[in-house]
Amino acid sequence: MSALATASLPRELATEVLVIGSGAGGAATAMALAEEGYEVVVLEEGPDTDTTRIASNSVEAIGQLYRNGGMTPMLGTQSIAFVEGRCVGGSTEINSGFWHRVPPEAYDRWRTEALLADFTPEIMEPYFDRLERDLSVSFMRPEDIPRSSELFRAGIERMGWQYVEVPRCQRDAANQFAPGAKQSMQRTYIPRALAAGARLVADAKATALTHENGRVRSVEVVVGAGSARRRCSIRAEKVFVACGAIQTPALLRRSGITRNVGDSLQTHPMIKAAALFDDEVEAHEAALPVYQVKQFWPNITMGGAVFTPGFLAMLLAESWEAYGHAMRDWNRMALYYAGTRGMGHGTVRAIRGVEDGVVIRYRLSQADHHHLR
């Protein structure tokens, strides 16, 4: 089977398994269950856009693949901007495709805090091995390492800091960084799920879960847009909500499921810096810088950020009067970040009566401020 056109979706549909969301969580769930013989339907709020034909950081991509055009804020004493994917494949279509295994220190913490018995690196090893094969996890070829990464590495080594090269979910190809080379869910698990019989419905937003006695019975869905917009209901024996850290609690709370939901959001507060070099870097032509500083792990890490002239302008715009002149030298510049371990907490709330309304609040802790400084 393949994707279902929203126009052909019946007003009422029944399935064995319904997966809400087609990002990393939803696609992997749908693929695993479909390949085991379950009847699976996958709902995706965003469009089914062929990401092989557009670069993920282009203006076209931001308009089609990002929620709210990439301009969603977390409110607080200091607002934080963040991005979410809103398309088939979810945020795997817009992120950098970096691959990290679970950090060693996380195993003890998760065993204690989340009560995950027998959770060890040895148990996880075969799962990571399989995922890395499926997603073509690999390091960059030495001849492809961009100038911005070489400069960053030279600086790290001069400081004497520990660092690593981070592998990416990236298929090796003649043009390794062309659109579609990144092994997102559109390139990997979604095709496998469809080949195993799963059905995908794009442009279909789950608006509420109908439930009783602690069990979800059906999901209310809005499909299409404009004059073609209509409501449907999908009954399922099992429902997996895989809408991400923001939209999952929003959907649950919109459905009246509020206990311990949307009260413990955590993020990695980050700051970006623009670096001006003596020579041309041409960072806009290169892949994302691949090195990360681990000297101050787990509280602080540093690395390279995606560079386009537009992204540089957005950064400089915060103090345009002081730094706007730097745009004249944009081809000698690159962007880098410092990311911190989140020590604060935030909340996610759905606005009643507003189908798409979500308010996110996040308060930076004193430790967050210290790490960012």
C-alpha positions as CSV (number, residue, x, y, z in Angstrom):
1,M,0.0,0.0,0.0
2,S,1.0,3.7,-0.2
3,A,-0.1,7.1,0.9
4,L,-3.8,7.7,1.0
5,A,-5.1,10.9,-0.6
6,T,-7.0,13.0,1.9
7,A,-9.9,13.3,-0.6
8,S,-10.4,9.5,-0.5
9,L,-10.3,9.2,3.3
10,P,-13.7,8.1,4.5
11,R,-15.6,10.0,7.2
12,E,-15.1,7.0,9.5
13,L,-12.1,4.6,9.3
14,A,-11.1,1.6,11.4
15,T,-7.6,0.2,11.8
16,E,-5.6,-2.1,14.1
17,V,-2.9,0.5,14.9
18,L,-3.0,4.3,14.4
19,V,0.3,6.2,14.6
20,I,0.0,10.0,15.0
21,G,3.1,11.7,13.6
22,S,5.6,10.5,11.0
23,G,8.9,11.8,12.4
24,A,11.6,9.6,14.1
25,G,9.3,8.1,16.6
26,G,6.2,7.6,14.5
27,A,8.0,6.3,11.4
28,A,10.1,3.8,13.4
29,T,6.9,2.6,15.2
30,A,4.9,2.3,12.0
31,M,7.7,0.4,10.2
32,A,8.3,-2.0,13.1
33,L,4.6,-2.9,13.5
34,A,3.8,-3.1,9.8
35,E,6.7,-5.4,9.2
36,E,5.3,-7.6,12.0
37,G,2.0,-7.9,10.1
38,Y,-0.1,-5.3,11.9
39,E,-2.6,-3.1,10.0
40,V,-1.1,0.4,10.4
41,V,-2.3,3.9,9.5
42,V,0.0,6.9,10.0
43,L,-1.3,10.4,10.3
44,E,0.8,13.4,9.5
45,E,-0.4,17.0,10.1
46,G,1.9,18.5,7.4
47,P,2.3,17.9,3.7
48,D,3.9,15.0,1.8
49,T,6.7,17.1,0.2
50,D,9.4,15.5,-1.8
51,T,12.5,16.6,0.2
52,T,14.9,15.2,-2.4
53,R,14.3,18.3,-4.6
54,I,14.8,21.1,-2.0
55,A,17.6,21.9,0.4
56,S,16.4,21.8,4.0
57,N,17.7,25.3,4.8
58,S,16.3,27.1,1.7
59,V,13.5,29.6,1.8
60,E,11.2,27.1,0.0
61,A,12.0,24.4,2.6
62,I,11.3,26.8,5.6
63,G,8.0,27.7,4.1
64,Q,6.9,24.1,3.4
65,L,8.6,21.9,6.0
66,Y,8.8,24.0,9.2
67,R,5.9,24.8,11.6
68,N,5.0,28.5,11.5
69,G,7.8,29.1,9.0
70,G,10.4,28.4,11.6
71,M,9.4,31.2,13.9
72,T,7.9,29.6,17.1
73,P,8.8,31.1,20.5
74,M,9.0,29.7,24.0
75,L,7.8,32.5,26.2
76,G,9.6,33.5,29.4
77,T,11.8,36.3,30.9
78,Q,14.0,35.6,27.9
79,S,12.1,34.2,24.9
80,I,13.7,31.2,23.1
81,A,13.1,30.6,19.4
82,F,12.9,26.9,18.3
83,V,11.9,25.0,15.2
84,E,9.8,22.0,14.5
85,G,9.3,20.0,11.3
86,R,5.7,19.9,10.0
87,C,5.8,17.5,7.1
88,V,6.0,13.8,6.3
89,G,9.2,12.8,8.0
90,G,8.8,15.4,10.8
91,S,11.9,17.1,12.1
92,T,14.2,14.5,10.5
93,E,13.6,16.5,7.3
94,I,14.9,19.7,8.8
95,N,17.6,18.8,11.3
96,S,21.3,18.2,10.7
97,G,21.1,14.4,10.8
98,F,23.7,14.1,13.6
99,W,23.9,10.8,15.3
100,H,24.5,10.3,19.1
101,R,24.3,7.1,21.1
102,V,23.0,7.4,24.6
103,P,25.8,9.0,26.7
104,P,27.4,6.6,29.2
105,E,26.3,8.6,32.3
106,A,22.7,8.6,31.1
107,Y,22.3,4.9,31.8
108,D,22.7,5.2,35.6
109,R,20.5,8.3,35.7
110,W,17.7,6.7,33.7
111,R,17.8,3.4,35.7
112,T,17.3,5.5,38.8
113,E,15.0,8.2,37.7
114,A,12.9,6.3,35.1
115,L,13.2,2.9,36.8
116,L,14.5,1.2,33.7
117,A,15.6,-2.1,35.0
118,D,18.6,-3.8,33.3
119,F,19.1,-0.8,31.0
120,T,22.8,-1.1,30.0
121,P,25.0,-0.3,27.1
122,E,25.4,-4.0,26.4
123,I,21.6,-4.5,26.0
124,M,21.4,-1.4,23.7
125,E,24.4,-2.3,21.5
126,P,22.5,-4.5,19.0
127,Y,19.7,-1.9,18.6
128,F,22.2,0.9,17.9
129,D,24.0,-1.3,15.4
130,R,20.8,-2.0,13.5
131,L,19.7,1.6,13.5
132,E,23.1,2.8,12.3
133,R,23.0,0.3,9.4
134,D,19.4,1.4,8.5
135,L,20.3,5.1,8.6
136,S,23.7,4.9,7.0
137,V,25.4,6.5,10.0
138,S,28.9,7.4,8.9
139,F,31.7,9.9,9.3
140,M,32.5,12.5,6.7
141,R,35.2,11.7,4.2
142,P,38.4,13.7,5.0
143,E,38.4,15.4,1.6
144,D,34.8,16.6,2.2
145,I,35.4,18.3,5.6
146,P,34.4,21.9,5.1
147,R,36.7,24.9,5.6
148,S,34.6,26.1,8.6
149,S,35.2,22.8,10.3
150,E,38.9,22.8,9.6
151,L,39.2,26.3,11.2
152,F,37.1,25.2,14.1
153,R,39.3,22.1,14.7
154,A,42.5,24.2,14.5
155,G,41.1,26.5,17.2
156,I,40.0,23.6,19.4
157,E,43.4,21.9,19.2
158,R,45.2,25.2,19.9
159,M,43.1,25.5,23.1
160,G,44.0,21.9,24.0
161,W,40.3,20.9,24.4
162,Q,38.8,17.5,23.9
163,Y,36.6,17.1,20.8
164,V,35.0,14.6,18.6
165,E,33.8,14.3,15.1
166,V,30.1,13.6,15.1
167,P,28.7,11.0,12.5
168,R,25.6,11.8,10.5
169,C,22.7,9.8,9.0
170,Q,24.1,10.4,5.6
171,R,24.4,8.2,2.5
172,D,27.7,8.5,0.8
173,A,27.2,9.8,-2.7
174,A,29.0,11.7,-5.5
175,N,27.3,14.8,-4.2
176,Q,27.1,13.9,-0.6
177,F,25.3,17.1,0.6
178,A,22.6,17.3,-2.2
179,P,19.0,17.3,-1.1
180,G,17.9,13.7,-0.3
181,A,21.3,12.4,0.7
182,K,20.5,12.8,4.4
183,Q,18.8,9.6,5.5
184,S,15.7,11.1,7.0
185,M,12.5,9.2,7.7
186,Q,11.3,9.9,4.1
187,R,14.4,8.0,2.8
188,T,14.3,5.1,5.3
189,Y,11.6,4.0,7.6
190,I,8.5,5.5,5.9
191,P,9.2,3.7,2.6
192,R,9.7,0.4,4.6
193,A,6.5,0.9,6.5
194,L,4.5,1.6,3.2
195,A,6.2,-1.4,1.6
196,A,5.0,-3.6,4.5
197,G,1.4,-2.4,4.0
198,A,1.1,0.7,6.2
199,R,-1.1,3.5,5.0
200,L,0.0,7.2,5.2
201,V,-2.3,10.1,5.4
202,A,-0.7,13.5,5.1
203,D,-2.4,16.9,5.6
204,A,-4.3,15.2,8.4
205,K,-4.3,16.8,11.9
206,A,-5.4,14.8,14.9
207,T,-7.4,17.3,16.9
208,A,-8.6,15.1,19.9
209,L,-8.5,11.7,21.3
210,T,-11.8,10.1,22.3
211,H,-11.2,8.0,25.4
212,E,-12.9,6.2,28.3
213,N,-11.7,4.2,31.2
214,G,-8.1,5.1,30.4
215,R,-8.3,3.7,26.9
216,V,-8.3,5.7,23.6
217,R,-11.2,4.6,21.4
218,S,-10.9,6.9,18.4
219,V,-9.2,10.0,17.1
220,E,-10.9,13.0,15.6
221,V,-9.1,14.3,12.5
222,V,-9.2,17.3,10.3
223,V,-8.0,16.7,6.7
224,G,-7.4,18.9,3.8
225,A,-7.3,22.7,3.7
226,G,-9.5,25.6,2.6
227,S,-12.8,24.6,1.0
228,A,-11.7,21.0,0.9
229,R,-11.3,20.8,4.7
230,R,-13.4,18.2,6.5
231,R,-13.6,16.2,9.6
232,C,-13.1,12.4,10.0
233,S,-12.9,9.9,12.8
234,I,-10.5,7.0,13.0
235,R,-11.1,4.0,15.4
236,A,-8.1,2.0,16.4
237,E,-7.3,-0.8,18.8
238,K,-3.9,0.8,19.6
239,V,-2.9,4.4,19.3
240,F,0.7,5.7,19.4
241,V,1.0,9.5,19.9
242,A,4.4,10.4,18.4
243,C,4.0,14.2,17.7
244,G,7.2,15.4,19.4
245,A,7.9,17.2,22.6
246,I,5.5,20.0,22.0
247,Q,2.6,18.6,19.9
248,T,2.2,15.4,21.9
249,P,1.4,17.1,25.3
250,A,-0.7,19.7,23.4
251,L,-2.8,16.9,21.8
252,L,-3.2,15.0,25.1
253,R,-4.2,18.2,27.0
254,R,-6.6,19.2,24.2
255,S,-8.2,15.8,24.7
256,G,-8.6,16.3,28.5
257,I,-5.6,14.1,29.4
258,T,-3.8,16.5,31.7
259,R,-2.3,14.7,34.7
260,N,1.5,15.0,34.6
261,V,1.2,16.1,30.9
262,G,2.9,19.2,29.6
263,D,4.6,20.2,32.9
264,S,8.1,19.0,32.5
265,L,9.4,20.3,29.2
266,Q,13.2,20.5,29.0
267,T,15.4,21.9,26.3
268,H,19.0,22.6,25.6
269,P,19.4,26.4,25.8
270,M,21.9,27.6,23.1
271,I,23.5,30.7,21.9
272,K,25.0,31.3,18.4
273,A,28.0,33.3,17.5
274,A,29.2,34.6,14.1
275,A,32.9,34.3,13.5
276,L,34.8,36.6,11.0
277,F,37.9,35.1,9.5
278,D,40.8,36.7,7.6
279,D,40.1,34.7,4.5
280,E,37.0,33.5,2.6
281,V,35.3,30.6,4.2
282,E,32.4,30.2,1.8
283,A,30.5,28.4,4.6
284,H,27.2,28.6,2.6
285,E,28.6,26.1,0.1
286,A,29.7,23.6,2.7
287,A,28.1,20.9,4.8
288,L,27.4,21.5,8.5
289,P,30.6,21.6,10.6
290,V,31.1,18.2,12.1
291,Y,33.3,18.7,15.2
292,Q,32.0,19.2,18.8
293,V,33.9,20.3,21.8
294,K,33.5,17.8,24.7
295,Q,35.9,19.5,27.1
296,F,33.0,20.8,29.2
297,W,30.6,17.9,28.8
298,P,27.9,17.3,29.9
299,N,27.1,20.9,30.9
300,I,28.4,22.7,27.8
301,T,29.2,21.6,24.2
302,M,30.2,23.7,21.3
303,G,30.0,23.1,17.5
304,G,29.2,24.5,14.1
305,A,25.8,25.7,12.9
306,V,24.2,25.8,9.5
307,F,25.2,28.9,7.6
308,T,23.4,30.9,5.0
309,P,23.5,34.7,4.4
310,G,19.9,34.8,5.7
311,F,20.7,33.0,8.9
312,L,23.7,35.3,9.5
313,A,21.4,38.3,8.9
314,M,18.9,37.0,11.5
315,L,21.7,36.7,14.1
316,L,23.1,40.1,13.4
317,A,19.6,41.7,13.4
318,E,19.5,41.4,17.2
319,S,22.1,44.2,17.3
320,W,21.9,45.4,13.7
321,E,23.1,48.9,14.4
322,A,26.3,47.6,15.9
323,Y,26.9,44.6,13.7
324,G,24.9,45.1,10.5
325,H,28.0,46.2,8.6
326,A,29.5,42.7,9.0
327,M,27.1,41.5,6.3
328,R,29.5,43.0,3.7
329,D,32.0,40.2,4.7
330,W,29.5,37.4,4.9
331,N,31.7,35.1,2.7
332,R,34.4,35.3,5.4
333,M,32.1,34.3,8.1
334,A,30.7,31.1,9.7
335,L,28.2,30.4,12.5
336,Y,28.9,28.4,15.6
337,Y,26.9,27.5,18.8
338,A,27.3,26.9,22.4
339,G,24.7,24.4,23.8
340,T,24.0,23.8,27.4
341,R,22.5,21.1,29.5
342,G,19.0,22.2,30.3
343,M,18.5,22.7,34.0
344,G,15.1,24.6,33.9
345,H,11.6,23.4,33.1
346,G,8.9,24.6,30.9
347,T,5.2,24.0,30.3
348,V,3.1,23.2,27.2
349,R,-0.6,24.3,27.2
350,A,-3.3,24.0,24.5
351,I,-5.5,27.1,24.1
352,R,-9.1,26.1,24.4
353,G,-11.2,26.6,21.4
354,V,-8.2,27.2,19.1
355,E,-7.5,24.2,17.0
356,D,-3.8,25.0,16.5
357,G,-3.2,27.0,19.6
358,V,-0.3,26.1,21.8
359,V,1.5,28.2,24.4
360,I,5.0,27.2,25.5
361,R,6.6,28.8,28.5
362,Y,10.2,28.1,29.7
363,R,12.1,29.6,32.6
364,L,15.9,29.5,32.5
365,S,17.3,28.4,35.8
366,Q,20.3,30.1,37.5
367,A,22.4,27.1,36.3
368,D,21.2,27.8,32.8
369,H,22.3,31.4,33.0
370,H,25.7,30.4,34.4
371,H,26.3,27.8,31.7
372,L,25.3,30.3,28.9
373,R,27.7,32.9,30.3
